[in-house]
Amino acid sequence: MTTPIQQLTNQVDDSSGPKYQPPWDFLPTDTNTGVGGKYIYIGYILGHSNPVTSINFVAYNEAQSNPPSGWQWTGQDLKQGAGGKYIYMVWKNGETGNQPITALQLLVTNQSTPPAIAGYEAINQDLNQGAGGPYIWPYYSTTISMQQKEEAILAKA
């Protein structure tokens, strides 16, 4: 049984991380990779209660004080200190008819469109939009678990 993502957060720091912060786990990719600014990481907690069922990343020309209607967010600009668009992670929990999201991944690449990754759906929003640097494409899965992903990364190390 794959445990879904239940909560999301961001960790912002002046030095490379992510920092150990139980009960949160963090994706290892800085959302400002290659463009300076703060070190910003996406964190998650796994759990079966009220899982995340939709996730998106939205870009704006100016800072926002509220998420889009019906969505949750941390309010953290993922490009803080780097210039470019203001980019926010937004999500919904427990939507009827949507599969729980079980894994997230950020791919840093020079490809201007998100390449296919088996088992993952690309979110067509470059997290470095307007800031220069490499493309950072977010992906989510409803079939791959974060535990499997971490084991696969460790096996390659």
C-alpha positions in Angstrom: 0.0 0.0 0.0 1.4 3.3 -1.0 1.1 6.0 1.6 -0.1 9.3 0.1 1.2 12.8 0.9 -0.9 14.4 3.6 0.7 17.8 4.2 3.0 20.2 2.3 5.3 23.0 3.4 8.4 25.0 2.4 11.7 25.4 4.1 13.6 28.6 3.4 17.2 29.2 4.4 20.3 31.2 3.6 22.4 28.1 3.3 22.1 24.9 1.4 19.9 22.2 2.8 17.4 20.9 3.4 17.7 20.9 7.1 16.5 18.0 9.3 13.0 19.1 10.6 10.9 16.2 11.9 8.2 15.1 11.2 8.8 16.7 7.7 10.8 15.1 4.8 12.1 17.4 2.0 12.8 17.0 -1.7 16.5 17.5 -2.1 16.2 20.0 -5.0 16.3 23.8 -4.2 13.6 25.6 -6.1 16.2 28.3 -6.8 18.8 26.0 -8.3 21.1 27.9 -10.6 19.6 31.3 -10.0 20.7 32.5 -6.5 18.2 33.7 -3.9 17.2 31.8 -0.9 17.5 28.0 -0.6 13.9 26.8 -0.8 12.8 23.2 -0.4 9.4 21.5 -0.7 8.5 19.4 2.4 5.9 16.8 2.9 4.4 14.5 5.5 3.0 11.1 4.5 -0.4 9.9 5.9 -3.7 8.4 4.9 -5.9 11.0 6.6 -7.2 13.7 4.2 -4.5 13.2 1.5 -3.4 15.7 -1.1 -5.3 15.0 -4.3 -4.3 18.0 -6.5 -1.1 20.0 -6.8 -0.1 22.8 -9.0 2.5 25.6 -9.3 1.3 29.0 -10.4 3.3 32.0 -11.6 2.4 35.6 -11.1 4.0 39.0 -12.1 3.6 40.3 -8.6 3.5 38.9 -5.0 0.2 37.3 -4.0 -1.4 37.5 -0.5 -4.0 34.8 -1.0 -4.0 31.5 -2.8 -6.4 30.9 -5.8 -9.9 30.2 -4.7 -10.4 26.7 -3.3 -6.6 26.0 -3.0 -4.2 25.8 0.0 -0.7 27.1 0.0 2.2 28.1 2.3 2.3 31.6 0.8 6.0 31.1 0.1 7.3 32.6 -3.2 9.5 29.7 -4.5 11.7 32.3 -6.3 12.4 34.4 -3.2 15.6 36.5 -3.8 16.1 35.2 -7.4 13.9 37.5 -9.5 11.7 36.3 -12.2 8.1 35.3 -11.7 6.5 34.9 -8.3 5.8 31.2 -8.1 3.7 29.4 -5.5 2.9 25.8 -4.8 -0.9 25.2 -4.3 -2.8 22.1 -3.5 -6.1 20.5 -2.5 -6.8 17.8 0.0 -9.4 15.0 -0.1 -11.2 15.8 -3.4 -13.7 13.1 -4.3 -12.8 11.3 -7.5 -9.1 12.3 -7.5 -6.4 9.8 -6.6 -4.2 10.7 -3.7 -0.8 12.1 -4.7 1.9 9.7 -3.5 5.1 11.3 -4.7 6.6 14.6 -5.9 9.8 15.2 -7.8 11.6 18.2 -9.3 13.8 17.8 -12.4 16.5 20.3 -13.2 17.2 20.2 -16.9 18.1 22.3 -20.0 15.0 21.0 -21.7 12.4 23.6 -22.4 9.5 21.2 -22.0 9.2 18.6 -19.3 10.5 15.2 -20.4 8.4 12.1 -19.7 9.2 10.3 -16.5 7.6 6.8 -16.1 4.9 6.8 -13.5 4.9 10.6 -13.1 2.7 13.4 -14.5 4.5 16.6 -15.4 3.2 20.0 -14.2 3.9 22.4 -17.0 5.3 25.2 -14.9 9.0 26.0 -15.0 10.0 26.9 -11.4 12.7 29.1 -12.8 10.4 31.1 -15.1 11.8 34.6 -15.7 14.8 34.0 -13.4 17.2 32.4 -16.0 19.1 29.3 -15.1 18.1 25.8 -15.8 14.5 24.6 -16.2 13.0 23.1 -13.1 10.0 20.9 -13.9 7.7 19.6 -11.1 6.1 16.2 -11.3 3.7 14.2 -9.2 2.6 10.5 -9.1 -0.4 8.7 -7.8 1.3 5.3 -8.1 4.9 5.6 -7.0 5.6 6.0 -3.3 8.1 8.5 -1.8 9.6 5.5 0.0 10.2 3.7 -3.3 11.7 6.8 -4.8 14.1 7.3 -1.9 15.1 3.6 -2.1 15.8 4.0 -5.8 17.9 7.1 -5.2 19.9 5.3 -2.5 20.4 2.3 -4.7 22.0 4.5 -7.3 24.3 6.2 -4.8 
